[in-house]
């Protein structure tokens, strides 16, 4: 399926832009937390800086989805957002402190908020029945982009000064910005909704309890890598003697297995387990991978647990992403995806912040334990969210039967 989708020139170009997008906003994440602690920044301030991107995304993503529909252009918002890290990361290089780093990470968050627009534009290149596979394909751009960013960033930090890696965000952002001039803004201006219609659609989505439940569960799922892979684990590994190359390897192991799990979701896990069972199994594996890391000092064991963490995150998060677009009309896709991504952005913010506070006032291991407890809650709540999603599907079963849309993501 993925090969068939990527045979289309516009899909290949958009996928490359998406990879550059993730290099731009995440290339420094694997190294930034220990870098700040080395500079004397307190753990709780470090947590606030690491969570700045999540906070910016949380505030901007949902209204951006609505406004982009009314303005009848999504590409222009993507282009404007790419300019922000191009200017803020050189500022952080000139004067690396908590304020400039916070601004740079917040700029990353504003740019990250446009990811909902990438999803909607990409989906419009395909038939509605191909939407779940398209979402899963575009999700691969995340691990691929961050993997490349980690490798290049690790090499820059190893051979040059630490802060030189900040320019990687600028270069990738510039390349992505240049390539966006070659994509078409797939938007039917004759059928585009008015502001009143968009606001009515937003109210419908805000009152849809299934979106909120899926979003809150995705919040816990995405909290895990932001709190561990990007915050706790690099710090713990550095305490064990790891340097830039090892930190890059740890992050990349997570990403490789995350990408593998996402690639297997549509063709293997969804068909054999169903979407909901895929999510449940993924969260259970997240519990195991999270609890194991603080109780071992063996780096080989930590590598194995990082691989399990990436694979489990890919299973769970891809499942919730697919559920978020089930039985959604094209006019509501931006709003629904925007609300879903806004809700789970909370995990990107509170994960690093909570971990920073717990590190400063308790210890590093306590953060892993709290995350594992939250994952257990998510395992319990996932079947309830599934019932609510199926209830939403039953209400539109006539339409689903008529056009056959989104059949691949139904649980069996």
C-alpha positions as CSV (number, residue, x, y, z in Angstrom):
1,X,0.0,0.0,0.0
2,X,2.7,2.5,1.0
3,X,4.6,1.8,-2.3
4,X,1.5,2.5,-4.3
5,X,0.9,5.8,-2.5
6,X,4.5,6.9,-2.9
7,X,4.4,6.3,-6.7
8,X,2.5,9.5,-7.0
9,X,4.9,12.5,-7.5
10,X,2.9,14.9,-5.3
11,X,2.9,12.3,-2.5
12,X,6.7,11.8,-2.7
13,X,7.3,15.6,-2.7
14,X,5.0,16.1,0.3
15,X,6.6,13.2,2.2
16,X,10.1,14.8,1.7
17,X,8.7,18.2,2.9
18,X,7.3,16.4,6.0
19,X,10.6,14.8,6.7
20,X,12.3,18.2,6.6
21,X,9.6,19.5,8.9
22,X,10.4,17.0,11.6
23,X,14.2,17.6,11.2
24,X,13.4,21.3,11.7
25,X,11.4,20.9,14.9
26,X,13.0,17.9,16.6
27,X,16.7,17.7,15.6
28,X,18.1,19.1,18.9
29,X,15.7,17.4,21.3
30,X,17.9,14.3,22.0
31,X,20.7,16.6,23.3
32,X,19.0,19.7,24.7
33,X,18.0,18.5,28.2
34,X,21.5,17.3,29.3
35,X,23.0,20.3,27.5
36,X,20.9,22.7,29.6
37,X,21.8,20.9,32.9
38,X,25.5,21.2,32.0
39,X,25.0,24.9,31.6
40,X,23.6,25.1,35.1
41,X,19.9,25.5,34.3
42,X,17.8,24.0,37.1
43,X,15.8,20.8,36.2
44,X,12.4,22.4,36.6
45,X,13.4,25.2,34.3
46,X,14.8,22.6,31.9
47,X,11.4,20.9,32.0
48,X,9.6,24.2,31.1
49,X,11.9,24.8,28.2
50,X,11.4,21.2,26.9
51,X,7.7,21.6,27.3
52,X,7.5,25.0,25.5
53,X,6.9,23.5,22.1
54,X,4.0,21.4,23.5
55,X,2.4,24.5,25.1
56,X,2.6,26.5,21.9
57,X,1.1,23.7,20.0
58,X,-1.7,23.3,22.5
59,X,-2.7,26.9,22.2
60,X,-2.5,27.2,18.4
61,X,-3.4,23.9,16.8
62,X,-7.2,23.9,17.1
63,X,-7.9,27.5,16.1
64,X,-5.4,27.1,13.2
65,X,-7.4,24.2,11.8
66,X,-10.6,26.4,11.8
67,X,-8.9,29.6,10.4
68,X,-7.2,27.7,7.6
69,X,-10.5,26.4,6.4
70,X,-12.0,30.0,6.3
71,X,-8.9,31.5,4.6
72,X,-9.2,28.8,2.0
73,X,-5.4,28.2,2.1
74,X,-3.4,25.8,4.2
75,X,-0.1,26.1,2.4
76,X,0.4,29.8,3.5
77,X,0.2,28.8,7.2
78,X,2.7,26.1,6.7
79,X,5.1,28.5,5.0
80,X,4.8,31.2,7.6
81,X,5.3,28.7,10.5
82,X,8.5,27.4,8.9
83,X,10.0,30.9,9.1
84,X,9.9,31.0,13.0
85,X,12.6,28.4,13.8
86,X,14.7,29.9,11.0
87,X,15.0,33.1,13.0
88,X,14.8,31.9,16.6
89,X,17.5,29.1,16.7
90,X,20.3,31.5,15.5
91,X,19.2,33.8,18.4
92,X,19.6,30.8,20.8
93,X,23.1,30.2,19.2
94,X,24.2,33.8,19.8
95,X,23.0,33.9,23.4
96,X,22.2,30.4,24.8
97,X,20.2,30.8,27.9
98,X,16.8,29.7,29.3
99,X,14.9,32.6,27.7
100,X,16.3,32.2,24.1
101,X,16.0,28.5,24.3
102,X,12.4,28.8,25.5
103,X,11.6,31.1,22.6
104,X,13.2,28.7,20.1
105,X,11.3,25.7,21.5
106,X,8.1,27.7,21.5
107,X,8.7,28.6,17.8
108,X,9.1,24.8,17.2
109,X,5.8,24.4,18.8
110,X,4.1,26.9,16.6
111,X,5.6,25.2,13.6
112,X,4.5,21.8,14.9
113,X,1.0,23.1,15.3
114,X,0.7,23.1,11.5
115,X,1.1,19.3,11.4
116,X,-2.7,19.1,11.3
117,X,-2.6,20.9,7.9
118,X,0.0,18.5,6.6
119,X,-2.3,15.6,7.4
120,X,-5.3,17.2,5.8
121,X,-3.5,18.3,2.6
122,X,-1.9,14.9,2.3
123,X,-5.3,13.1,2.7
124,X,-6.8,15.2,0.0
125,X,-4.4,13.7,-2.6
126,X,-6.1,10.3,-2.1
127,X,-9.5,8.7,-2.2
128,X,-11.4,8.7,1.1
129,X,-11.1,4.9,1.4
130,X,-7.3,5.4,1.4
131,X,-7.4,8.0,4.3
132,X,-6.2,5.6,7.1
133,X,-3.3,4.3,5.0
134,X,-2.4,7.9,4.0
135,X,-2.3,8.9,7.7
136,X,-0.2,6.0,8.6
137,X,2.2,6.7,5.7
138,X,2.6,10.4,6.7
139,X,3.2,9.3,10.3
140,X,6.4,7.6,9.0
141,X,7.8,11.1,8.2
142,X,8.2,11.7,11.9
143,X,10.6,9.0,12.8
144,X,12.5,9.3,9.5
145,X,13.0,13.0,10.0
146,X,14.0,12.8,13.6
147,X,16.3,9.9,12.9
148,X,18.1,12.0,10.3
149,X,18.2,15.0,12.6
150,X,19.6,13.0,15.4
151,X,22.4,11.6,13.2
152,X,23.4,14.9,11.7
153,X,23.0,16.7,15.1
154,X,25.1,14.1,16.9
155,X,27.9,14.4,14.4
156,X,27.9,18.2,14.6
157,X,28.0,18.1,18.4
158,X,30.7,15.5,18.4
159,X,33.1,17.3,16.1
160,X,32.1,20.9,16.8
161,X,30.6,23.0,19.6
162,X,27.3,21.9,21.0
163,X,25.3,24.9,19.9
164,X,26.3,24.5,16.2
165,X,23.5,21.9,15.9
166,X,21.0,24.7,16.4
167,X,21.6,25.6,12.7
168,X,20.3,22.3,11.6
169,X,16.8,23.5,12.3
170,X,17.4,26.6,10.2
171,X,18.7,24.7,7.1
172,X,16.0,22.1,7.1
173,X,13.3,24.7,7.6
174,X,14.7,26.7,4.6
175,X,14.7,23.6,2.4
176,X,11.2,22.7,3.4
177,X,10.0,26.3,2.8
178,X,11.6,26.2,-0.7
179,X,9.9,22.9,-1.6
180,X,6.4,24.1,-0.4
181,X,6.3,26.4,-3.4
182,X,6.0,23.3,-5.6
183,X,3.0,21.7,-3.8
184,X,-0.6,22.5,-4.7
185,X,-3.0,23.7,-2.0
186,X,-5.8,21.1,-2.5
187,X,-8.8,23.2,-1.5
188,X,-12.2,23.5,-3.3
189,X,-12.9,27.2,-3.0
190,X,-16.5,26.7,-4.2
191,X,-17.3,24.3,-1.5
192,X,-15.1,25.8,1.2
193,X,-17.0,26.4,4.5
194,X,-17.8,29.9,5.8
195,X,-16.7,31.1,9.2
196,X,-20.2,30.4,10.6
197,X,-20.1,26.8,9.3
198,X,-16.6,26.3,10.7
199,X,-17.6,27.6,14.1
200,X,-20.7,25.3,14.0
201,X,-18.4,22.4,13.1
202,X,-16.0,23.3,15.9
203,X,-18.9,23.2,18.4
204,X,-19.9,19.8,17.1
205,X,-16.4,18.5,17.6
206,X,-16.1,20.0,21.0
207,X,-19.3,18.2,22.1
208,X,-18.1,14.9,20.7
209,X,-17.0,12.9,23.7
210,X,-15.3,10.2,21.6
211,X,-12.8,12.8,20.2
212,X,-12.1,14.0,23.7
213,X,-11.6,10.5,25.0
214,X,-9.3,9.4,22.1
215,X,-7.4,12.7,22.5
216,X,-6.9,12.2,26.2
217,X,-5.7,8.7,25.8
218,X,-3.3,9.8,23.0
219,X,-2.1,12.5,25.5
220,X,-0.9,9.8,27.8
221,X,0.6,7.8,25.0
222,X,2.6,10.7,23.6
223,X,3.6,11.9,27.0
224,X,5.8,8.8,27.4
225,X,8.4,9.6,24.7
226,X,8.4,13.3,25.4
227,X,9.0,12.6,29.1
228,X,11.4,9.7,28.7
229,X,13.1,9.6,25.3
230,X,13.6,13.4,25.1
231,X,14.0,14.3,28.8
232,X,14.7,11.5,31.4
233,X,16.5,8.9,29.4
234,X,19.2,11.2,27.9
235,X,19.9,12.6,31.4
236,X,20.0,9.1,32.9
237,X,22.3,7.8,30.1
238,X,24.6,10.8,30.5
239,X,24.8,10.0,34.2
240,X,26.0,6.5,33.2
241,X,28.7,8.1,31.0
242,X,27.0,8.4,27.6
243,X,28.0,11.2,25.3
244,X,26.5,12.7,22.1
245,X,26.9,9.6,20.0
246,X,25.2,7.4,22.5
247,X,22.4,9.9,23.1
248,X,21.8,10.0,19.3
249,X,21.8,6.2,19.1
250,X,19.3,5.9,22.0
251,X,16.9,8.3,20.3
252,X,17.3,6.7,16.9
253,X,16.7,3.2,18.3
254,X,13.4,4.5,19.6
255,X,12.6,6.1,16.2
256,X,13.5,3.0,14.1
257,X,11.2,0.7,16.1
258,X,8.5,3.4,16.2
259,X,8.6,3.6,12.4
260,X,8.6,-0.2,12.1
261,X,5.5,-0.4,14.3
262,X,3.7,2.3,12.3
263,X,4.6,0.6,9.0
264,X,3.1,-2.7,10.4
265,X,-0.1,-1.2,11.7
266,X,-2.2,-0.9,8.6
267,X,-1.1,-4.1,6.9
268,X,-0.6,-6.4,9.9
269,X,-1.8,-5.2,13.3
270,X,-5.1,-3.7,12.2
271,X,-6.0,-6.8,10.2
272,X,-5.0,-9.3,12.8
273,X,-5.8,-7.5,16.1
274,X,-8.1,-4.6,15.1
275,X,-7.3,-1.0,15.9
276,X,-8.4,-1.0,19.6
277,X,-6.5,-4.2,20.5
278,X,-3.5,-2.7,18.8
279,X,-3.7,0.4,21.0
280,X,-4.2,-1.7,24.2
281,X,-1.2,-4.0,23.4
282,X,0.9,-0.9,22.6
283,X,0.1,0.8,25.9
284,X,0.8,-2.4,27.9
285,X,4.3,-2.6,26.2
286,X,4.8,1.1,27.1
287,X,4.3,0.2,30.8
288,X,7.0,-2.5,30.6
289,X,9.5,-0.4,28.7
290,X,9.0,2.6,31.0
291,X,9.4,0.6,34.3
292,X,12.5,-1.2,33.1
293,X,14.9,1.8,32.4
294,X,15.5,3.3,35.9
295,X,16.2,-0.1,37.4
296,X,19.1,-1.1,35.2
297,X,22.5,0.5,34.6
298,X,23.3,-1.9,31.7
299,X,23.4,0.1,28.5
300,X,22.5,-2.9,26.4
301,X,19.4,-3.4,28.4
302,X,18.5,0.3,28.0
303,X,19.0,-0.1,24.3
304,X,16.5,-3.0,24.3
305,X,14.0,-1.1,26.4
306,X,14.3,1.9,24.1
307,X,13.5,-0.3,21.1
308,X,10.5,-1.7,23.0
309,X,9.4,1.8,23.9
310,X,9.6,3.0,20.3
311,X,7.7,0.0,19.0
312,X,5.0,0.2,21.6
313,X,4.5,4.0,21.0
314,X,4.2,3.4,17.3
315,X,1.5,0.8,17.8
316,X,-0.6,2.8,20.3
317,X,-0.2,6.3,18.7
318,X,-0.9,5.1,15.1
319,X,-4.1,3.4,16.3
320,X,-5.4,6.5,18.0
321,X,-4.5,8.6,14.9
322,X,-6.4,6.2,12.7
323,X,-9.4,6.3,15.0
324,X,-9.4,10.1,14.9
325,X,-10.3,10.2,11.2
326,X,-12.9,7.4,11.2
327,X,-16.2,8.4,9.6
328,X,-15.3,12.0,9.2
329,X,-16.5,14.2,6.3
330,X,-14.0,16.2,4.3
331,X,-15.5,19.5,5.7
332,X,-14.8,18.3,9.3
333,X,-11.4,16.7,8.8
334,X,-9.4,19.9,9.7
335,X,-11.5,20.6,12.7
336,X,-11.6,17.1,14.1
337,X,-7.9,16.5,13.5
338,X,-7.1,19.9,14.9
339,X,-9.0,19.2,18.1
340,X,-7.5,15.7,18.4
341,X,-4.0,17.0,18.0
342,X,-4.6,19.9,20.3
343,X,-5.7,17.6,23.1
344,X,-2.7,15.2,22.8
345,X,-0.4,18.3,22.6
346,X,-1.0,18.5,26.3
347,X,1.2,15.5,26.8
348,X,4.0,17.1,24.9
349,X,3.8,20.0,27.4
350,X,3.1,18.4,30.8
351,X,5.4,15.4,30.3
352,X,8.8,17.3,30.4
353,X,7.4,19.8,32.9
354,X,6.4,17.1,35.4
355,X,9.6,15.2,34.9
356,X,11.7,18.3,35.6
357,X,9.8,19.1,38.8
358,X,10.1,15.5,40.0
359,X,13.8,15.3,39.2
360,X,14.4,18.5,41.2
361,X,12.3,17.6,44.2
362,X,12.2,13.8,44.3
363,X,14.4,11.7,42.0
364,X,14.7,10.6,38.4
365,X,13.2,7.1,38.9
366,X,9.9,8.6,40.3
367,X,9.2,10.1,36.9
368,X,9.3,6.7,35.2
369,X,7.0,5.2,37.9
370,X,4.4,8.0,37.4
371,X,4.4,7.5,33.7
372,X,3.8,3.8,34.1
373,X,0.8,4.4,36.4
374,X,-0.7,6.8,33.8
375,X,-0.3,4.1,31.1
376,X,-2.1,1.6,33.2
377,X,-5.0,4.1,33.5
378,X,-5.0,4.4,29.7
379,X,-5.1,0.6,29.2
380,X,-8.3,0.5,31.4
381,X,-10.0,3.4,29.6
382,X,-9.2,2.4,26.0
383,X,-12.2,-0.1,25.7
384,X,-14.6,2.6,26.9
385,X,-13.3,5.0,24.2
386,X,-13.8,2.2,21.7
387,X,-17.4,1.9,22.6
388,X,-17.9,5.6,22.1
389,X,-16.2,5.5,18.7
390,X,-18.3,2.6,17.6
391,X,-21.4,4.5,18.7
392,X,-20.4,7.4,16.5
393,X,-19.9,4.9,13.6
394,X,-23.3,3.3,14.1
395,X,-24.9,6.7,13.8
396,X,-23.4,7.1,10.3
397,X,-23.5,3.4,9.3
398,X,-25.6,4.2,6.3
399,X,-23.1,6.5,4.9
400,X,-20.3,4.2,5.7
401,X,-22.0,1.3,3.8
402,X,-22.8,3.6,0.9
403,X,-19.4,4.8,0.2
404,X,-17.2,2.2,1.9
405,X,-14.9,4.9,3.4
406,X,-12.4,4.1,6.1
407,X,-13.2,0.4,6.3
408,X,-9.6,-0.6,7.0
409,X,-9.6,1.0,10.5
410,X,-12.6,-0.9,11.9
411,X,-11.9,-3.2,14.7
412,X,-12.7,-6.9,14.0
